[in-house]
Amino acid sequence: GGGVWGLRLGGHLWRRNRHGPEDPRYAALRARWGRHAPRRMLGFFMLQAVISLLLSIAFFVPAWQMHTPSIPAIVIALCIGFAALAGEAAADRQLRSHLADPSQRGQVCRRGWWRYSRHPNYFFESLHWCAYTVWSIGQPWGWATLVPPFAMAWLLLKLSGVPLLEARLVETRVGYREYMATTHAFIPWPPRRAHTDTDADADPHRPSRSPRP
């Protein structure tokens, strides 16, 4: 499972970046840090190495298990793993199709999973790591496999994923602020209805705005 996931993700990143410029997130960090960029980028990459060690717990614990997991644990873990793999591949394919469509240039992607989550690829990436936790239920040190999915979600939501990406998308995608107001950032969920001034006027319990002089 881990090998299939790694091959798919590596192939996707290679296709996306082989002829393109540097990742805009790294370029934005260098611009923000100025003359301190080399030292801070080194620290940033070292932090990524530490996080990679934490993620490897998901493989170490199952590899050293002395007993075979129960049949239900195996079935559930495989279902989670394949669902995460299929979901992330679908989200990447939908975004790639959107970006290749000239009529959608500069527009927000709302195809498929992107209608229900602003970052469905991040969600499925984090979900993938939960498969190893289920696989390790009842095993020695099985609790440690909770670290990878939480570490991955924190990394994507708080550090190198959503904050840097959305700061750029707000400026480059038409309607992205409205998309943020109506669409969940992470977990796929039916979109909320955008609030408008008409809604406020129609709701007698909502305070109205006083006209400006």
Order of alpha helices (4+ residues) and beta strands (2+ residues): alpha-alpha-alpha-alpha-alpha-alpha-alpha-alpha-alpha-alpha
